[in-house]
């Protein structure tokens, strides 16, 4: 078995997954990979199936799994189906026993962050050694916590040892969209390059391109990209959320997008954030009473 060929095939699966080409990932054969890479490829395939709405099937298949990687995937699948309590308990156990495992680091940190335990998530991710997914997730969490300065440092550090990595380029584009200015255009170029290749024009890539277009004030171009994303996947949550934002900016009706998002992902962060802000507004408004007359 050629180890270089095995690494190359795994890299193709890795890149396809992070470009959102989930169906392509699921169809990949892993028979020619080394045993270690077969497990890593299987993890990507299972995660792609979860992203495609097959979480329940994945849970059933992994019922007797012993490997930390597969246990982490099962716990993540359970979390996505709403079994959050048992999933978090399993993640906590995996973190305690296998914090050096790359799958435990990424999926464990994802669940912990979603649970509001961002410090625990970052602590787990800090244990990584050359895990690009852990690096990219660290950047995302830093940005979610409005620590752009620390996200910038993470990207700068990663560029010293993984300059040409897809994930590092994507992470740099996320940071660029937060920094603004001429960084908007640089971020756009990353997504434009990905979207130009037919195999890479996934909903995920198109949404990234649309977000960059929105920041550049190019609403019509952003709308085209989002429509293309929704044609590929009508229930793509990020495409729906950004379509709502675009509609608000363009003064268009967004009721259909909102209804679809509420059905597809009722606990989506966009919806929960909107609900929280609406409650805050109502509380503030309740403190004042309208005055009629003089």
N, C-alpha and C positions, 0 to 999 in steps of 0.2 A: 504494500500500500504506500502510495506516495504521500508523505506528510504534508508537502507543500500543496498538493492538489486538494487534500482534505481540508486544510486551512482556507484555501481559496473558495471552496464550495460553501463552507460555513460562513465565510464573510459575505458571500452572495445572499445567503438566507438572512443573515444579520441586517444587511442593507435593505433588502426587500421588506423585512418586518418594519424597520424604522421609517420607511417611505410609505407605510400603510398598505403595502401590496399583500394583504393577508391571504387572499385566495391563492396567490402565487406561492406563498410560504407553505401553505397546507399541502399543495400538490408536489412539493419537493420530495425526492427520494433521498434517504440517508444511508442506504446500504453501502456506499463506497467510502463513508466517513470512518475515521478512527473511533474506537469505543467512547473515548472522552467527548469527541465532537458529536457523536451520535446523540449523546444525552443532551448536549447544549442545543443541538438542532431540534430535538424532540421538545425541549422547553419552548423554543420559538414557535414551533408548530402548534403546540397546545395553547399558547398565549394568543396566537393568531385565531384559533378556533373560538376562544373566549371572546375576542374582539368581534368575531362574526356572529355572536349570539348563541354559541354552543356551550356555554358554561355548564349547564346541567349535565350534558353528555360527558364533558371533561371530568366533572366531579365523580360520576359513576365509574368511569374508566380508571380513576386513580384511587379507588377505595382502599386498596391494599398496598399502596406505594410506601416504600421504605426510604428512598433517597431524599435528602433534604430538599433538593431541587424540585422534585415532583410534589412533595408535601407542601412546599411554598406555592406552587402553581395551583394545587387543589384549594388551599386556603384563600388564595386570591380569587379563584373562581367562585367560592362560597361567598366571599365578600361582595362580589358583583351581583349575586343573586339575592342579596338582602340578609344572608345569615351572618350578620356582622359580628355578633357576640362570640360565636364559636370560632369564626375566622380570626378574630383578633387574638383570642386565647391561643390558637395554634401558632400564629405569627410570633407572639411573645415567647412561646416555648422554643420555636426554631431559632429566634434571635439569641436566646440564652445558650443554646447548644451548638449553633452553627453560624455564628456571626461572620465568619470568614468566607462563607459560601456566596458566590456572586449572585445567584438567583434569590437567595434569602435576602441579600442586601437590597436588591432592586425592588422586588415585590413586597418584601417586608416594609421597607421605607415608604413605598407607595401607600400601603394600608395605614401605616402609622401617621403619615402626613394627612391623609383623608380623615383620620380620626381626630385631627387637631393636635397631634403629638409631634409637631414638626421638629422640635429639639431632639427627640428620640430618633426620629428618622435621619436627621443630619448626623447624629452620633454614630448610627449604624453605617451610613454611607461613608463616613470618614475612615472606616476600616478597610476600604477597598484598596487593591493594589493593581493598577492598570485596568480597572473595570470601566470602560467607556460609558456604559449605561449608567453606572453609579455616578459618574462625573456629570452626565447630562441631567440626571434627575436632581442632583445637588444644585445645579444651575436653576432648574425650574423652581425648586423650593425656595431658593434664595430670592428669586424674582417674585414669587408669591408672597414672600414676607417683606417685600419692598426693600431688600438689601441688594440693590443693583451693584453697589461697590464690591460686595463680596462675590457676586456672580461674575463680574468682570475679572476678578482675580482668579477664579476657578478656570475660566476660559483661557486666560493668558498662560496659566500654568500648564494646561492641557496641550496648548499649541506647541509647547517645547518638546513633547514626546509623541504627539498624534496629530500633526499639522494637517494631514490629508484625510483624516477620518470624516466620514459623513456626519457622525454625531457631533463632533467638535464644530464642524461648519454650521450645523443646525443650531447648536447651542450659542454660537457667536451671533447668529441671526436673531435669536430670541433676545439676546442682550441688546443688540442693535435696535430692535423695535422698541425697547424700553428707553434707551438713551435718546433716540430721535436724531433730528438734524440730518446730516448726510448719511447717517447710519441706516436710515429708512431705505434709501436706494441700495445700499450694499446688501441689506437683508433681502430686498426684493430680488436681486440678482441670483441669490442662492436658490430661491424657490423657482425662479424663472428657468434656471438651468435644469433643475429636476423635472419641471413640468414639460419641458420641450421633448423629453424622451417619452414615447408612448407608454412604455412599461412603468414609468415613474409618475405619470400624471394621475396619481391616486387622489381620492377626496382629501386626504390629509395634506398632501403637497399643494393641492389647489386652494385649500383653506389658508395655508401659510402665505401663499402668493396673494390671496385676497386681503389678508390682514395688512400686508405690506402696502398694497394698493390703497387701502383705506387710510393709512397713515400719510400716504403721499397725496391724499385728496382726490384720487382718481376713482370716483364712486362707480362710474359705468363699468370700468375695467374690473373692479372688485365684484360687481354684481355678476358679470359674465363668469368669472372664476367660481363664484359660489353656486351659480346655477349648474355649472358643469359638475361640481362636486355632488350636488344633490341629485343630478341625473344618474350618477354612478351609485349613489347610496342615499335614497330619500330620507333615511332616518339618521344620517350622520350628524351627531349632536353638535360638533363644533361648527359645522357648516350652517346648521339651523340657528345656533346662538349668534353667529356673526351676521347671518342674514337679518336677524332682528335688529342688530345694531345698525346695519347698513340702511334698513328701512326707516329707522328713526332719523338718521342723518339726512336721508333723501326725502323725508316727509311722506313716506308711503305706508300703507297698511301692513301690519306685521302679524295680524291675528292668526293666520294659518300657520305661520312658522312657529308661533308661540304654542299653539295647540298641539302641533306635531311634536315639539320638544317636550312638552309636559307629558305626553303619552309615551314617548320613546325613553325619556330619562327624567322622571319626576324629581329626582334628587340631584340633578345637574347643578354644578356650582353657580351657573348663571341664574338659575331659577331661585336657588336658596339665597343668593346675594340680593336678588331683586326683592324677594319677600322680606328679608331683613331691613332693607332700605325703606320699603313701603311701611313697615311697622314703625320705624324710627320717625318717618314723616308724619304718620298718624298721631304718634305720641306728642310730637312737637306741635302739630296743629291743634291738638286737644287743649293745649295750654292757653290758647287764645280764643276769644269769642268775638264774633263780628259785632261791630257797633253800627246801629242803624240810627240815622239822624245825627244831630249835633248835640 
